[in-house]
């Protein structure tokens, strides 16, 4: 079933919808990875080997997530954590 390209695209769309419900850029990397894997299957770049498909999906998802983290992550000058209490003198 996972060797059919549209299954990957539908799974990517479902993850994208899930991202709108649970924001935080957690599922969007997986969504883009699934759609890209489906696109590669549609273009017949990937074969029917499930292990290769999962590896490509994982690598694309990781690269997209790291890119989004760099672009949309913590901005320069933004407070990352509190290391002292503001009420202490």
N, CA, C and O atoms as CSV, one atom per row, in Angstrom:
chain,resi,resn,atom,element,x,y,z
A,1,UNK,N,N,0.822,-1.201,0.000
A,1,UNK,CA,C,0.000,0.000,0.000
A,1,UNK,C,C,0.861,1.259,0.000
A,1,UNK,O,O,0.507,2.253,-0.634
A,2,UNK,N,N,1.992,1.223,0.707
A,2,UNK,CA,C,2.847,2.415,0.745
A,2,UNK,C,C,3.637,2.628,-0.530
A,2,UNK,O,O,4.304,3.653,-0.673
A,3,UNK,N,N,3.579,1.688,-1.459
A,3,UNK,CA,C,4.281,1.878,-2.724
A,3,UNK,C,C,3.434,2.660,-3.726
A,3,UNK,O,O,3.896,2.952,-4.829
A,4,UNK,N,N,2.215,2.997,-3.359
A,4,UNK,CA,C,1.344,3.809,-4.208
A,4,UNK,C,C,1.579,5.271,-3.858
A,4,UNK,O,O,1.542,5.640,-2.683
A,5,UNK,N,N,1.818,6.104,-4.856
A,5,UNK,CA,C,2.220,7.484,-4.608
A,5,UNK,C,C,1.151,8.297,-3.907
A,5,UNK,O,O,1.472,9.138,-3.066
A,6,UNK,N,N,-0.112,8.068,-4.232
A,6,UNK,CA,C,-1.159,8.909,-3.656
A,6,UNK,C,C,-1.372,8.643,-2.169
A,6,UNK,O,O,-1.899,9.501,-1.461
A,7,UNK,N,N,-0.971,7.469,-1.685
A,7,UNK,CA,C,-1.081,7.191,-0.255
A,7,UNK,C,C,-0.135,8.113,0.522
A,7,UNK,O,O,-0.492,8.624,1.584
A,8,UNK,N,N,1.063,8.321,-0.010
A,8,UNK,CA,C,2.018,9.234,0.631
A,8,UNK,C,C,1.496,10.669,0.613
A,8,UNK,O,O,1.630,11.399,1.595
A,9,UNK,N,N,0.905,11.063,-0.503
A,9,UNK,CA,C,0.389,12.437,-0.605
A,9,UNK,C,C,-0.779,12.648,0.353
A,9,UNK,O,O,-0.863,13.690,1.002
A,10,UNK,N,N,-1.669,11.684,0.448
A,10,UNK,CA,C,-2.800,11.797,1.377
A,10,UNK,C,C,-2.301,11.836,2.818
A,10,UNK,O,O,-2.811,12.601,3.637
A,11,UNK,N,N,-1.295,11.004,3.125
A,11,UNK,CA,C,-0.726,11.027,4.475
A,11,UNK,C,C,-0.079,12.384,4.763
A,11,UNK,O,O,-0.182,12.895,5.878
A,12,UNK,N,N,0.579,12.962,3.774
A,12,UNK,CA,C,1.165,14.293,3.945
A,12,UNK,C,C,0.106,15.358,4.178
A,12,UNK,O,O,0.284,16.237,5.020
A,13,UNK,N,N,-0.988,15.285,3.441
A,13,UNK,CA,C,-2.079,16.243,3.644
A,13,UNK,C,C,-2.716,16.070,5.013
A,13,UNK,O,O,-3.083,17.055,5.654
A,14,UNK,N,N,-2.851,14.831,5.468
A,14,UNK,CA,C,-3.398,14.591,6.807
A,14,UNK,C,C,-2.471,15.163,7.874
A,14,UNK,O,O,-2.939,15.733,8.860
A,15,UNK,N,N,-1.169,15.017,7.686
A,15,UNK,CA,C,-0.220,15.595,8.647
A,15,UNK,C,C,-0.243,17.117,8.605
A,15,UNK,O,O,-0.078,17.769,9.636
A,16,UNK,N,N,-0.446,17.686,7.422
A,16,UNK,CA,C,-0.544,19.143,7.321
A,16,UNK,C,C,-1.794,19.655,8.036
A,16,UNK,O,O,-1.756,20.699,8.687
A,17,UNK,N,N,-2.890,18.927,7.915
A,17,UNK,CA,C,-4.112,19.307,8.636
A,17,UNK,C,C,-3.890,19.167,10.136
A,17,UNK,O,O,-4.338,20.009,10.914
A,18,UNK,N,N,-3.204,18.112,10.541
A,18,UNK,CA,C,-2.889,17.926,11.957
A,18,UNK,C,C,-2.011,19.063,12.483
A,18,UNK,O,O,-2.123,19.447,13.647
A,19,UNK,N,N,-1.149,19.594,11.638
A,19,UNK,CA,C,-0.288,20.717,12.034
A,19,UNK,C,C,-1.114,21.963,12.350
A,19,UNK,O,O,-0.750,22.745,13.228
A,20,UNK,N,N,-2.221,22.148,11.639
A,20,UNK,CA,C,-3.060,23.314,11.934
A,20,UNK,C,C,-3.768,23.163,13.271
A,20,UNK,O,O,-4.084,24.159,13.922
A,21,UNK,N,N,-4.021,21.926,13.686
A,21,UNK,CA,C,-4.673,21.679,14.973
A,21,UNK,C,C,-3.662,21.763,16.116
A,21,UNK,O,O,-3.970,22.288,17.186
A,22,UNK,N,N,-2.458,21.244,15.887
A,22,UNK,CA,C,-1.398,21.222,16.896
A,22,UNK,C,C,-0.235,22.053,16.356
A,22,UNK,O,O,0.697,21.490,15.781
A,23,UNK,N,N,-0.263,23.378,16.526
A,23,UNK,CA,C,0.792,24.206,15.943
A,23,UNK,C,C,2.123,24.025,16.669
A,23,UNK,O,O,2.179,23.519,17.790
A,24,UNK,N,N,3.165,24.443,16.014
A,24,UNK,CA,C,4.488,24.379,16.613
A,24,UNK,C,C,5.534,23.834,15.666
A,24,UNK,O,O,6.651,23.531,16.086
A,25,UNK,N,N,5.194,23.704,14.399
A,25,UNK,CA,C,6.114,23.200,13.379
A,25,UNK,C,C,6.633,21.809,13.717
A,25,UNK,O,O,7.807,21.514,13.492
A,26,UNK,N,N,5.772,20.954,14.254
A,26,UNK,CA,C,6.169,19.589,14.577
A,26,UNK,C,C,5.855,18.660,13.407
A,26,UNK,O,O,6.713,17.885,12.982
A,27,UNK,N,N,4.645,18.732,12.891
A,27,UNK,CA,C,4.211,17.806,11.855
A,27,UNK,C,C,4.459,18.316,10.444
A,27,UNK,O,O,4.354,17.541,9.493
A,28,UNK,N,N,4.782,19.585,10.278
A,28,UNK,CA,C,4.926,20.132,8.926
A,28,UNK,C,C,6.134,19.529,8.205
A,28,UNK,O,O,6.093,19.354,6.987
A,29,UNK,N,N,7.187,19.215,8.919
A,29,UNK,CA,C,8.334,18.565,8.288
A,29,UNK,C,C,7.976,17.180,7.785
A,29,UNK,O,O,8.379,16.783,6.691
A,30,UNK,N,N,7.211,16.440,8.592
A,30,UNK,CA,C,6.758,15.122,8.164
A,30,UNK,C,C,5.793,15.224,6.989
A,30,UNK,O,O,5.820,14.389,6.085
A,31,UNK,N,N,4.942,16.245,7.002
A,31,UNK,CA,C,3.976,16.429,5.911
A,31,UNK,C,C,4.696,16.696,4.597
A,31,UNK,O,O,4.376,16.091,3.574
A,32,UNK,N,N,5.663,17.596,4.625
A,32,UNK,CA,C,6.406,17.900,3.405
A,32,UNK,C,C,7.218,16.689,2.955
A,32,UNK,O,O,7.328,16.427,1.757
A,33,UNK,N,N,7.781,15.955,3.901
A,33,UNK,CA,C,8.523,14.744,3.561
A,33,UNK,C,C,7.643,13.690,2.908
A,33,UNK,O,O,8.060,13.031,1.956
A,34,UNK,N,N,6.426,13.529,3.418
A,34,UNK,CA,C,5.509,12.540,2.841
A,34,UNK,C,C,5.060,12.947,1.442
A,34,UNK,O,O,4.997,12.111,0.541
A,35,UNK,N,N,4.749,14.217,1.259
A,35,UNK,CA,C,4.330,14.679,-0.069
A,35,UNK,C,C,5.496,14.572,-1.059
A,35,UNK,O,O,5.298,14.191,-2.212
A,36,UNK,N,N,6.697,14.905,-0.615
A,36,UNK,CA,C,7.863,14.788,-1.498
A,36,UNK,C,C,8.140,13.329,-1.859
A,36,UNK,O,O,8.488,13.029,-3.001
A,37,UNK,N,N,7.989,12.431,-0.906
A,37,UNK,CA,C,8.172,11.011,-1.189
A,37,UNK,C,C,7.111,10.524,-2.174
A,37,UNK,O,O,7.415,9.753,-3.084
A,38,UNK,N,N,5.883,10.965,-1.996
A,38,UNK,CA,C,4.830,10.629,-2.957
A,38,UNK,C,C,5.125,11.184,-4.334
A,38,UNK,O,O,4.867,10.527,-5.342
A,39,UNK,N,N,5.666,12.394,-4.382
A,39,UNK,CA,C,6.043,12.976,-5.670
A,39,UNK,C,C,7.161,12.203,-6.348
A,39,UNK,O,O,7.144,12.019,-7.565
A,40,UNK,N,N,8.127,11.753,-5.568
A,40,UNK,CA,C,9.212,10.956,-6.144
A,40,UNK,C,C,8.709,9.599,-6.630
A,40,UNK,O,O,9.198,9.081,-7.635
A,41,UNK,N,N,7.750,9.027,-5.935
A,41,UNK,CA,C,7.142,7.784,-6.413
A,41,UNK,C,C,6.344,8.013,-7.684
A,41,UNK,O,O,6.367,7.181,-8.591
A,42,UNK,N,N,5.647,9.123,-7.756
A,42,UNK,CA,C,4.857,9.448,-8.940
A,42,UNK,C,C,5.754,9.653,-10.159
A,42,UNK,O,O,5.415,9.250,-11.271
A,43,UNK,N,N,6.907,10.289,-9.928
A,43,UNK,CA,C,7.866,10.489,-11.012
A,43,UNK,C,C,8.697,9.246,-11.300
A,43,UNK,O,O,9.541,9.253,-12.196
A,44,UNK,N,N,8.460,8.184,-10.546
A,44,UNK,CA,C,9.141,6.903,-10.681
A,44,UNK,C,C,10.641,7.012,-10.451
A,44,UNK,O,O,11.427,6.290,-11.065
A,45,UNK,N,N,11.038,7.931,-9.552
A,45,UNK,CA,C,12.438,8.041,-9.150
A,45,UNK,C,C,12.751,6.970,-8.113
A,45,UNK,O,O,13.836,6.389,-8.116
A,46,UNK,N,N,11.792,6.714,-7.227
A,46,UNK,CA,C,11.942,5.673,-6.213
A,46,UNK,C,C,11.306,4.386,-6.705
A,46,UNK,O,O,10.323,4.402,-7.446
A,47,UNK,N,N,11.883,3.276,-6.280
A,47,UNK,CA,C,11.305,1.982,-6.626
A,47,UNK,C,C,10.263,1.570,-5.608
A,47,UNK,O,O,9.818,2.379,-4.794
A,48,UNK,N,N,9.880,0.311,-5.658
A,48,UNK,CA,C,8.868,-0.203,-4.758
A,48,UNK,C,C,9.413,-0.678,-3.429
A,48,UNK,O,O,8.663,-1.229,-2.623
A,49,UNK,N,N,10.702,-0.479,-3.174
A,49,UNK,CA,C,11.322,-0.943,-1.933
A,49,UNK,C,C,10.884,-0.046,-0.775
A,49,UNK,O,O,11.170,1.151,-0.772
A,50,UNK,N,N,10.197,-0.619,0.198
A,50,UNK,CA,C,9.662,0.155,1.316
A,50,UNK,C,C,10.767,0.750,2.184
A,50,UNK,O,O,10.625,1.861,2.693
A,51,UNK,N,N,11.867,0.016,2.354
A,51,UNK,CA,C,12.964,0.523,3.184
A,51,UNK,C,C,13.573,1.782,2.575
A,51,UNK,O,O,13.906,2.720,3.300
A,52,UNK,N,N,13.721,1.812,1.271
A,52,UNK,CA,C,14.267,3.000,0.595
A,52,UNK,C,C,13.286,4.154,0.702
A,52,UNK,O,O,13.692,5.296,0.915
A,53,UNK,N,N,12.005,3.866,0.556
A,53,UNK,CA,C,10.990,4.919,0.681
A,53,UNK,C,C,10.998,5.535,2.070
A,53,UNK,O,O,10.926,6.756,2.210
A,54,UNK,N,N,11.085,4.709,3.086
A,54,UNK,CA,C,11.106,5.212,4.459
A,54,UNK,C,C,12.373,6.019,4.728
A,54,UNK,O,O,12.329,7.029,5.430
A,55,UNK,N,N,13.494,5.581,4.179
A,55,UNK,CA,C,14.743,6.310,4.347
A,55,UNK,C,C,14.671,7.680,3.680
A,55,UNK,O,O,15.087,8.682,4.262
A,56,UNK,N,N,14.149,7.720,2.473
A,56,UNK,CA,C,13.998,8.999,1.768
A,56,UNK,C,C,13.032,9.904,2.521
A,56,UNK,O,O,13.281,11.101,2.661
A,57,UNK,N,N,11.937,9.341,3.002
A,57,UNK,CA,C,10.969,10.109,3.789
A,57,UNK,C,C,11.621,10.694,5.041
A,57,UNK,O,O,11.417,11.866,5.359
A,58,UNK,N,N,12.398,9.888,5.746
A,58,UNK,CA,C,13.051,10.352,6.971
A,58,UNK,C,C,14.075,11.444,6.669
A,58,UNK,O,O,14.145,12.441,7.387
A,59,UNK,N,N,14.860,11.266,5.627
A,59,UNK,CA,C,15.888,12.263,5.298
A,59,UNK,C,C,15.270,13.585,4.844
A,59,UNK,O,O,15.715,14.654,5.263
A,60,UNK,N,N,14.256,13.518,3.998
A,60,UNK,CA,C,13.597,14.752,3.552
A,60,UNK,C,C,12.933,15.452,4.730
A,60,UNK,O,O,13.021,16.673,4.850
A,61,UNK,N,N,12.272,14.697,5.597
A,61,UNK,CA,C,11.611,15.284,6.764
A,61,UNK,C,C,12.619,15.949,7.695
A,61,UNK,O,O,12.359,17.029,8.224
A,62,UNK,N,N,13.762,15.311,7.894
A,62,UNK,CA,C,14.795,15.877,8.757
A,62,UNK,C,C,15.349,17.170,8.181
A,62,UNK,O,O,15.507,18.153,8.904
A,63,UNK,N,N,15.644,17.180,6.890
A,63,UNK,CA,C,16.189,18.386,6.260
A,63,UNK,C,C,15.180,19.527,6.316
A,63,UNK,O,O,15.545,20.667,6.603
A,64,UNK,N,N,13.912,19.224,6.042
A,64,UNK,CA,C,12.872,20.263,6.086
A,64,UNK,C,C,12.706,20.785,7.507
A,64,UNK,O,O,12.588,21.993,7.710
A,65,UNK,N,N,12.695,19.887,8.498
A,65,UNK,CA,C,12.521,20.320,9.876
A,65,UNK,C,C,13.685,21.192,10.324
A,65,UNK,O,O,13.473,22.219,10.969
A,66,UNK,N,N,14.921,20.797,9.989
A,66,UNK,CA,C,16.087,21.609,10.366
A,66,UNK,C,C,16.070,22.963,9.673
A,66,UNK,O,O,16.434,23.975,10.271
A,67,UNK,N,N,15.651,22.984,8.421
A,67,UNK,CA,C,15.556,24.259,7.693
A,67,UNK,C,C,14.498,25.161,8.311
A,67,UNK,O,O,14.733,26.354,8.502
A,68,UNK,N,N,13.347,24.604,8.621
A,68,UNK,CA,C,12.299,25.405,9.257
A,68,UNK,C,C,12.727,25.880,10.637
A,68,UNK,O,O,12.394,26.993,11.043
A,69,UNK,N,N,13.453,25.056,11.347
A,69,UNK,CA,C,13.937,25.442,12.675
A,69,UNK,C,C,14.893,26.631,12.569
A,69,UNK,O,O,14.857,27.548,13.389
A,70,UNK,N,N,15.747,26.599,11.545
A,70,UNK,CA,C,16.689,27.708,11.365
A,70,UNK,C,C,15.966,28.977,10.920
A,70,UNK,O,O,16.273,30.067,11.402
A,71,UNK,N,N,15.013,28.844,10.009
A,71,UNK,CA,C,14.322,30.015,9.475
A,71,UNK,C,C,13.291,30.560,10.457
A,71,UNK,O,O,13.208,31.772,10.654
A,72,UNK,N,N,12.510,29.690,11.070
A,72,UNK,CA,C,11.401,30.125,11.922
A,72,UNK,C,C,11.651,29.904,13.399
A,72,UNK,O,O,10.739,30.089,14.205
A,73,UNK,N,N,12.843,29.519,13.773
A,73,UNK,CA,C,13.151,29.204,15.162
A,73,UNK,C,C,13.309,30.446,16.017
A,73,UNK,O,O,12.735,31.497,15.732
A,74,UNK,N,N,14.087,30.308,17.055
A,74,UNK,CA,C,14.304,31.408,17.989
A,74,UNK,C,C,15.073,32.522,17.293
A,74,UNK,O,O,16.125,32.297,16.694
A,75,UNK,N,N,14.529,33.715,17.387
A,75,UNK,CA,C,15.154,34.867,16.742
A,75,UNK,C,C,16.260,35.432,17.614
A,75,UNK,O,O,16.280,35.219,18.827
A,76,UNK,N,N,17.166,36.143,16.998
A,76,UNK,CA,C,18.257,36.773,17.724
A,76,UNK,C,C,17.698,37.824,18.680
A,76,UNK,O,O,16.885,38.660,18.284
A,77,UNK,N,N,18.126,37.782,19.911
A,77,UNK,CA,C,17.656,38.725,20.902
A,77,UNK,C,C,16.418,38.260,21.654
A,77,UNK,O,O,16.013,38.895,22.628
A,78,UNK,N,N,15.815,37.169,21.220
A,78,UNK,CA,C,14.638,36.643,21.901
A,78,UNK,C,C,15.079,35.886,23.148
A,78,UNK,O,O,16.078,35.167,23.125
A,79,UNK,N,N,14.345,36.047,24.213
A,79,UNK,CA,C,14.672,35.370,25.463
A,79,UNK,C,C,14.444,33.875,25.287
A,79,UNK,O,O,13.366,33.449,24.872
A,80,UNK,N,N,15.452,33.091,25.600
A,80,UNK,CA,C,15.348,31.648,25.446
A,80,UNK,C,C,14.864,30.980,26.724
A,80,UNK,O,O,14.040,30.067,26.672
A,81,UNK,N,N,15.369,31.426,27.871
A,81,UNK,CA,C,14.954,30.849,29.145
A,81,UNK,C,C,15.281,31.843,30.249
A,81,UNK,O,O,16.078,32.762,30.063
A,82,UNK,N,N,14.652,31.642,31.398
A,82,UNK,CA,C,14.906,32.492,32.556
A,82,UNK,C,C,15.928,31.789,33.439
A,82,UNK,O,O,15.743,30.635,33.824
A,83,UNK,N,N,17.010,32.498,33.755
A,83,UNK,CA,C,18.024,31.882,34.615
A,83,UNK,C,C,18.058,32.493,36.011
A,83,UNK,O,O,18.823,32.050,36.868
A,84,UNK,N,N,17.216,33.525,36.241
A,84,UNK,CA,C,17.120,34.102,37.579
A,84,UNK,C,C,15.727,34.677,37.756
A,84,UNK,O,O,15.018,34.943,36.785
A,85,UNK,N,N,15.348,34.864,39.016
A,85,UNK,CA,C,14.050,35.408,39.334
A,85,UNK,C,C,14.109,36.929,39.254
A,85,UNK,O,O,15.073,37.535,39.721
A,86,UNK,N,N,13.095,37.546,38.672
A,86,UNK,CA,C,13.095,38.997,38.532
A,86,UNK,C,C,12.869,39.698,39.866
A,86,UNK,O,O,13.122,40.897,39.976
A,87,UNK,N,N,12.400,38.981,40.876
A,87,UNK,CA,C,12.150,39.568,42.177
A,87,UNK,C,C,13.356,39.537,43.093
A,87,UNK,O,O,13.318,40.111,44.181
A,88,UNK,N,N,14.430,38.874,42.674
A,88,UNK,CA,C,15.633,38.842,43.493
A,88,UNK,C,C,16.375,40.159,43.356
A,88,UNK,O,O,16.356,40.790,42.299
A,89,UNK,N,N,17.021,40.564,44.423
A,89,UNK,CA,C,17.801,41.817,44.390
A,89,UNK,C,C,19.260,41.546,44.185
A,89,UNK,O,O,20.059,42.481,44.132
